[in-house]
Amino acid sequence: MAKRPQLTGRAAILAVVVCANAMSLAYPAREVIAQRREIAKLEQEQTRALRDLRTLEERRKQREDPEYVKRMLKERLHYCEPGAKCYVVLDQKPAGSASPGGGKKPEPPAWYVTLWQSVEAADQGRDSVPASRD
């Protein structure tokens, strides 16, 4: 009995067709995976944008509240309503504190103090502004 060859013509054609199908599906499969990654990335960006939008909406609502606006005017700009007596404490040190290095970093002076010091320094011909006045 004669031995038949292992690889027949039909098997070779079948192998070529299977390889061609696999190669023709590889590119679309890669594109589908890339698109899914892009979709996931865009969904994360959308979630982040919605969170930022909610935060901005809350800030807008706060700023539309007249009581919040008054409180911010008083805290940040030292606004004083007409007829009210307002005081600004210039010395931040408590009366009983003897240790100068209490571990707390001193706050920078207000913008208007720095501005006035620079005007005085320019008037006296100095080129640097003193850090603080004691």
TORPA-4810 file (N, C-alpha, C, O; in nm, 3 decimals):
<nodes>
NODE_1_0.081_-0.115_0.000_0.000_0.000_0.000_0.087_0.124_0.000_0.188_0.133_0.071_M
NODE_2_0.047_0.217_-0.081_0.127_0.338_-0.093_0.084_0.438_0.014_-0.034_0.454_0.045_A
NODE_3_0.182_0.502_0.068_0.158_0.599_0.173_0.114_0.731_0.110_0.175_0.779_0.015_K
NODE_4_0.009_0.787_0.165_-0.040_0.915_0.112_0.041_1.028_0.175_0.080_1.019_0.292_R
NODE_5_0.065_1.134_0.100_0.140_1.247_0.157_0.062_1.312_0.272_-0.061_1.316_0.271_P
NODE_6_0.136_1.364_0.369_0.075_1.428_0.486_-0.002_1.555_0.446_-0.112_1.578_0.496_Q
NODE_7_0.053_1.636_0.359_-0.007_1.764_0.321_-0.063_1.752_0.181_0.012_1.741_0.084_L
NODE_8_-0.191_1.753_0.170_-0.254_1.744_0.039_-0.279_1.884_-0.013_-0.259_1.983_0.058_T
NODE_9_-0.321_1.893_-0.133_-0.351_2.022_-0.193_-0.468_2.090_-0.125_-0.467_2.212_-0.105_G
NODE_10_-0.568_2.012_-0.088_-0.684_2.069_-0.019_-0.645_2.124_0.118_-0.691_2.230_0.158_R
NODE_11_-0.559_2.051_0.191_-0.516_2.096_0.323_-0.435_2.224_0.312_-0.446_2.312_0.397_A
NODE_12_-0.352_2.235_0.207_-0.272_2.356_0.187_-0.362_2.474_0.158_-0.341_2.583_0.211_A
NODE_13_-0.463_2.455_0.074_-0.556_2.563_0.042_-0.635_2.603_0.167_-0.659_2.721_0.192_I
NODE_14_-0.676_2.503_0.244_-0.748_2.533_0.368_-0.660_2.612_0.465_-0.709_2.706_0.528_L
NODE_15_-0.534_2.577_0.477_-0.441_2.650_0.565_-0.423_2.793_0.518_-0.421_2.885_0.600_A
NODE_16_-0.410_2.814_0.388_-0.396_2.950_0.333_-0.522_3.031_0.360_-0.512_3.149_0.397_V
NODE_17_-0.640_2.972_0.343_-0.766_3.044_0.368_-0.779_3.082_0.515_-0.819_3.193_0.548_V
NODE_18_-0.744_2.987_0.605_-0.751_3.017_0.749_-0.656_3.129_0.785_-0.693_3.219_0.860_V
NODE_19_-0.533_3.126_0.733_-0.435_3.234_0.760_-0.483_3.367_0.704_-0.468_3.470_0.770_C
NODE_20_-0.541_3.367_0.585_-0.591_3.490_0.524_-0.705_3.548_0.608_-0.711_3.669_0.629_A
NODE_21_-0.794_3.462_0.655_-0.904_3.510_0.740_-0.851_3.567_0.872_-0.897_3.672_0.918_N
NODE_22_-0.755_3.499_0.932_-0.698_3.548_1.058_-0.631_3.683_1.037_-0.645_3.774_1.120_A
NODE_23_-0.557_3.697_0.927_-0.489_3.824_0.902_-0.587_3.934_0.867_-0.565_4.050_0.903_M
NODE_24_-0.696_3.900_0.798_-0.794_4.003_0.763_-0.874_4.049_0.885_-0.927_4.159_0.886_S
NODE_25_-0.882_3.966_0.988_-0.954_4.003_1.110_-0.864_4.070_1.214_-0.915_4.130_1.309_L
NODE_26_-0.735_4.059_1.199_-0.643_4.114_1.299_-0.652_4.266_1.306_-0.659_4.322_1.416_A
NODE_27_-0.651_4.334_1.192_-0.654_4.481_1.193_-0.784_4.535_1.251_-0.780_4.624_1.336_Y
NODE_28_-0.902_4.484_1.206_-1.026_4.534_1.268_-1.033_4.506_1.418_-1.085_4.587_1.494_P
NODE_29_-0.982_4.391_1.461_-0.985_4.360_1.604_-0.897_4.458_1.680_-0.934_4.503_1.789_A
NODE_30_-0.782_4.492_1.624_-0.694_4.589_1.688_-0.761_4.726_1.695_-0.748_4.797_1.795_R
NODE_31_-0.831_4.763_1.590_-0.901_4.891_1.588_-1.014_4.894_1.692_-1.036_4.996_1.757_E
NODE_32_-1.084_4.784_1.707_-1.192_4.777_1.807_-1.135_4.796_1.947_-1.192_4.868_2.028_V
NODE_33_-1.024_4.731_1.975_-0.960_4.745_2.106_-0.914_4.888_2.128_-0.933_4.943_2.237_I
NODE_34_-0.854_4.951_2.027_-0.809_5.090_2.039_-0.928_5.184_2.060_-0.919_5.278_2.139_A
NODE_35_-1.038_5.158_1.991_-1.157_5.243_2.007_-1.216_5.228_2.146_-1.262_5.325_2.205_Q
NODE_36_-1.216_5.106_2.199_-1.268_5.087_2.335_-1.182_5.159_2.437_-1.235_5.215_2.533_R
NODE_37_-1.051_5.158_2.418_-0.963_5.235_2.507_-0.994_5.384_2.498_-0.999_5.453_2.600_R
NODE_38_-1.013_5.432_2.376_-1.044_5.574_2.356_-1.178_5.608_2.422_-1.192_5.715_2.482_E
NODE_39_-1.276_5.520_2.410_-1.406_5.544_2.472_-1.392_5.550_2.624_-1.452_5.638_2.687_I
NODE_40_-1.315_5.460_2.682_-1.294_5.461_2.827_-1.225_5.590_2.870_-1.261_5.649_2.972_A
NODE_41_-1.127_5.633_2.793_-1.056_5.758_2.824_-1.151_5.877_2.817_-1.149_5.964_2.905_K
NODE_42_-1.234_5.882_2.714_-1.329_5.992_2.700_-1.435_5.991_2.809_-1.479_6.097_2.853_L
NODE_43_-1.476_5.872_2.853_-1.572_5.865_2.964_-1.511_5.917_3.093_-1.580_5.983_3.171_E
NODE_44_-1.383_5.888_3.116_-1.316_5.943_3.234_-1.307_6.095_3.226_-1.329_6.164_3.325_Q
NODE_45_-1.274_6.147_3.108_-1.268_6.292_3.091_-1.405_6.355_3.112_-1.416_6.462_3.172_E
NODE_46_-1.508_6.289_3.062_-1.644_6.341_3.080_-1.682_6.343_3.228_-1.741_6.440_3.276_Q
NODE_47_-1.648_6.236_3.300_-1.676_6.231_3.444_-1.605_6.344_3.516_-1.663_6.410_3.602_T
NODE_48_-1.478_6.366_3.481_-1.400_6.473_3.543_-1.460_6.609_3.509_-1.468_6.697_3.595_R
NODE_49_-1.502_6.627_3.383_-1.561_6.755_3.342_-1.693_6.779_3.414_-1.722_6.892_3.453_A
NODE_50_-1.773_6.676_3.432_-1.900_6.692_3.504_-1.877_6.726_3.651_-1.950_6.806_3.709_L
NODE_51_-1.774_6.664_3.710_-1.741_6.696_3.849_-1.696_6.842_3.861_-1.736_6.912_3.954_R
NODE_52_-1.613_6.886_3.766_-1.570_7.026_3.768_-1.688_7.120_3.746_-1.695_7.226_3.807_D
NODE_53_-1.779_7.080_3.658_-1.897_7.162_3.633_-1.982_7.176_3.758_-2.031_7.285_3.788_L
NODE_54_-2.000_7.066_3.832_-2.077_7.072_3.956_-2.010_7.165_4.057_-2.076_7.243_4.125_R
NODE_55_-1.877_7.156_4.065_-1.803_7.243_4.156_-1.822_7.389_4.118_-1.845_7.475_4.204_T
NODE_56_-1.812_7.418_3.989_-1.830_7.556_3.943_-1.973_7.605_3.965_-1.995_7.722_3.997_L
NODE_57_-2.069_7.517_3.948_-2.209_7.554_3.973_-2.228_7.590_4.121_-2.296_7.687_4.153_E
NODE_58_-2.168_7.511_4.209_-2.179_7.541_4.353_-2.115_7.675_4.385_-2.169_7.753_4.463_E
NODE_59_-1.998_7.702_4.325_-1.932_7.831_4.349_-2.016_7.946_4.295_-2.022_8.052_4.357_R
NODE_60_-2.080_7.925_4.178_-2.164_8.031_4.121_-2.283_8.058_4.212_-2.319_8.174_4.235_R
NODE_61_-2.344_7.951_4.265_-2.458_7.970_4.356_-2.415_8.042_4.482_-2.488_8.126_4.534_K
NODE_62_-2.295_8.009_4.533_-2.243_8.078_4.652_-2.228_8.226_4.624_-2.266_8.310_4.706_Q
NODE_63_-2.173_8.258_4.510_-2.145_8.399_4.478_-2.270_8.478_4.447_-2.268_8.601_4.449_R
NODE_64_-2.378_8.409_4.417_-2.506_8.479_4.398_-2.575_8.506_4.531_-2.668_8.587_4.537_E
NODE_65_-2.532_8.440_4.637_-2.590_8.457_4.770_-2.537_8.588_4.830_-2.416_8.601_4.849_D
NODE_66_-2.624_8.683_4.861_-2.578_8.812_4.913_-2.504_8.800_5.047_-2.411_8.877_5.072_P
NODE_67_-2.544_8.708_5.131_-2.476_8.692_5.261_-2.332_8.643_5.241_-2.241_8.689_5.310_E
NODE_68_-2.312_8.552_5.148_-2.176_8.503_5.119_-2.091_8.617_5.064_-1.974_8.631_5.101_Y
NODE_69_-2.148_8.698_4.976_-2.073_8.810_4.918_-2.033_8.909_5.027_-1.920_8.957_5.029_V
NODE_70_-2.126_8.939_5.119_-2.093_9.031_5.229_-1.982_8.975_5.317_-1.890_9.047_5.355_K
NODE_71_-1.991_8.845_5.348_-1.889_8.783_5.432_-1.752_8.787_5.365_-1.651_8.813_5.431_R
NODE_72_-1.747_8.762_5.235_-1.619_8.765_5.163_-1.564_8.908_5.156_-1.443_8.929_5.166_M
NODE_73_-1.653_9.005_5.138_-1.608_9.144_5.136_-1.545_9.182_5.269_-1.442_9.249_5.272_L
NODE_74_-1.607_9.139_5.378_-1.553_9.172_5.510_-1.422_9.100_5.536_-1.328_9.160_5.588_K
NODE_75_-1.414_8.971_5.499_-1.293_8.893_5.529_-1.176_8.933_5.439_-1.065_8.955_5.489_E
NODE_76_-1.199_8.942_5.311_-1.088_8.961_5.217_-1.051_9.107_5.194_-0.933_9.140_5.184_R
NODE_77_-1.150_9.193_5.186_-1.123_9.334_5.153_-1.142_9.428_5.271_-1.129_9.549_5.256_L
NODE_78_-1.173_9.373_5.388_-1.194_9.453_5.509_-1.302_9.559_5.485_-1.289_9.674_5.530_H
NODE_79_-1.407_9.520_5.415_-1.519_9.609_5.387_-1.596_9.636_5.514_-1.618_9.546_5.595_Y
NODE_80_-1.635_9.760_5.531_-1.711_9.799_5.649_-1.841_9.865_5.602_-1.838_9.959_5.522_C
NODE_81_-1.952_9.815_5.650_-2.081_9.870_5.609_-2.098_10.011_5.665_-2.043_10.043_5.770_E
NODE_82_-2.174_10.094_5.598_-2.196_10.231_5.645_-2.261_10.231_5.783_-2.358_10.158_5.807_P
NODE_83_-2.208_10.312_5.872_-2.262_10.325_6.007_-2.206_10.225_6.106_-2.234_10.236_6.225_G
NODE_84_-2.130_10.129_6.061_-2.074_10.029_6.152_-1.932_10.069_6.189_-1.861_10.134_6.111_A
NODE_85_-1.890_10.030_6.309_-1.753_10.055_6.352_-1.672_9.928_6.327_-1.702_9.823_6.383_K
NODE_86_-1.572_9.939_6.244_-1.491_9.823_6.210_-1.347_9.847_6.254_-1.297_9.959_6.248_C
NODE_87_-1.284_9.743_6.298_-1.147_9.752_6.345_-1.063_9.650_6.270_-1.109_9.540_6.239_Y
NODE_88_-0.940_9.687_6.242_-0.844_9.595_6.182_-0.729_9.582_6.278_-0.664_9.682_6.311_V
NODE_89_-0.702_9.461_6.324_-0.593_9.438_6.418_-0.465_9.424_6.337_-0.453_9.333_6.254_V
NODE_90_-0.370_9.512_6.360_-0.246_9.510_6.284_-0.142_9.419_6.347_-0.060_9.361_6.276_L
NODE_91_-0.143_9.407_6.479_-0.045_9.324_6.546_-0.107_9.187_6.568_-0.201_9.173_6.647_D
NODE_92_-0.056_9.084_6.500_-0.113_8.950_6.508_-0.064_8.874_6.631_-0.119_8.767_6.661_Q
NODE_93_0.039_8.925_6.704_0.096_8.854_6.818_0.005_8.868_6.940_-0.040_8.978_6.970_K
NODE_94_-0.021_8.758_7.010_-0.095_8.770_7.136_-0.009_8.843_7.241_0.114_8.842_7.232_P
NODE_95_-0.073_8.904_7.337_-0.002_8.985_7.436_0.092_8.902_7.522_0.196_8.953_7.562_A
NODE_96_0.060_8.777_7.552_0.141_8.697_7.642_0.247_8.612_7.575_0.315_8.536_7.643_G
NODE_97_0.263_8.622_7.444_0.360_8.534_7.378_0.500_8.593_7.389_0.526_8.704_7.341_S
NODE_98_0.590_8.518_7.452_0.727_8.565_7.470_0.822_8.499_7.371_0.929_8.554_7.343_A
NODE_99_0.785_8.382_7.318_0.876_8.312_7.227_0.850_8.356_7.083_0.739_8.342_7.032_S
NODE_100_0.953_8.410_7.017_0.933_8.456_6.880_0.920_8.341_6.782_0.852_8.356_6.680_P
NODE_101_0.980_8.226_6.807_0.974_8.114_6.713_0.876_8.010_6.762_0.918_7.903_6.806_G
NODE_102_0.750_8.036_6.756_0.650_7.943_6.803_0.620_7.833_6.704_0.523_7.759_6.722_G
NODE_103_0.699_7.820_6.599_0.678_7.716_6.501_0.581_7.757_6.392_0.571_7.687_6.291_G
NODE_104_0.512_7.866_6.408_0.417_7.910_6.308_0.484_8.013_6.218_0.546_8.108_6.266_K
NODE_105_0.471_7.994_6.090_0.533_8.085_5.994_0.454_8.216_5.989_0.331_8.212_5.979_K
NODE_106_0.521_8.330_5.995_0.447_8.456_5.992_0.383_8.476_5.855_0.441_8.442_5.753_P
NODE_107_0.263_8.533_5.856_0.193_8.558_5.731_0.255_8.678_5.660_0.303_8.770_5.727_E
NODE_108_0.254_8.679_5.529_0.307_8.794_5.457_0.216_8.915_5.480_0.097_8.899_5.505_P
NODE_109_0.272_9.034_5.472_0.188_9.153_5.495_0.085_9.167_5.384_0.099_9.111_5.275_P
NODE_110_-0.020_9.243_5.413_-0.125_9.266_5.315_-0.068_9.340_5.195_0.037_9.403_5.203_A
NODE_111_-0.139_9.331_5.083_-0.088_9.388_4.959_-0.069_9.539_4.969_0.025_9.595_4.912_W
NODE_112_-0.158_9.605_5.043_-0.148_9.751_5.052_-0.029_9.793_5.139_0.027_9.901_5.118_Y
NODE_113_0.009_9.709_5.235_0.127_9.739_5.317_0.252_9.728_5.230_0.341_9.813_5.235_V
NODE_114_0.259_9.624_5.151_0.374_9.605_5.062_0.381_9.718_4.960_0.489_9.768_4.929_T
NODE_115_0.265_9.758_4.908_0.262_9.868_4.812_0.313_9.997_4.875_0.395_10.067_4.815_L
NODE_116_0.266_10.028_4.996_0.310_10.151_5.061_0.459_10.147_5.094_0.528_10.248_5.081_W
NODE_117_0.509_10.031_5.136_0.652_10.019_5.164_0.734_10.040_5.038_0.842_10.098_5.044_Q
NODE_118_0.685_9.993_4.925_0.759_10.013_4.800_0.757_10.160_4.759_0.854_10.210_4.702_S
NODE_119_0.646_10.229_4.788_0.640_10.373_4.758_0.740_10.448_4.846_0.812_10.536_4.798_V
NODE_120_0.744_10.413_4.975_0.840_10.478_5.065_0.984_10.448_5.025_1.070_10.536_5.030_E
NODE_121_1.010_10.325_4.985_1.145_10.288_4.943_1.186_10.364_4.818_1.301_10.404_4.805_A
NODE_122_1.093_10.383_4.725_1.124_10.458_4.603_1.149_10.605_4.637_1.233_10.669_4.575_A
NODE_123_1.074_10.657_4.734_1.091_10.796_4.774_1.228_10.819_4.838_1.289_10.924_4.819_D
NODE_124_1.276_10.721_4.913_1.404_10.735_4.981_1.521_10.690_4.894_1.636_10.701_4.936_Q
NODE_125_1.494_10.640_4.776_1.601_10.600_4.686_1.656_10.461_4.713_1.760_10.425_4.659_G
NODE_126_1.588_10.382_4.796_1.632_10.244_4.821_1.578_10.156_4.709_1.477_10.186_4.646_R
NODE_127_1.650_10.045_4.685_1.606_9.955_4.579_1.544_9.828_4.631_1.511_9.741_4.551_D
NODE_128_1.526_9.814_4.762_1.462_9.695_4.815_1.355_9.737_4.914_1.364_9.842_4.977_S
NODE_129_1.253_9.652_4.929_1.143_9.678_5.019_1.169_9.600_5.148_1.201_9.482_5.142_V
NODE_130_1.157_9.665_5.264_1.177_9.591_5.390_1.071_9.482_5.404_0.958_9.498_5.359_P
NODE_131_1.110_9.371_5.467_1.021_9.255_5.479_0.903_9.286_5.571_0.790_9.253_5.538_A
NODE_132_0.929_9.349_5.685_0.818_9.384_5.774_0.862_9.497_5.865_0.980_9.522_5.886_S
NODE_133_0.763_9.563_5.917_0.790_9.674_6.011_0.761_9.631_6.150_0.656_9.570_6.174_R
NODE_134_0.846_9.658_6.241_0.823_9.626_6.383_0.818_9.750_6.465_0.799_9.744_6.586_D
</nodes>
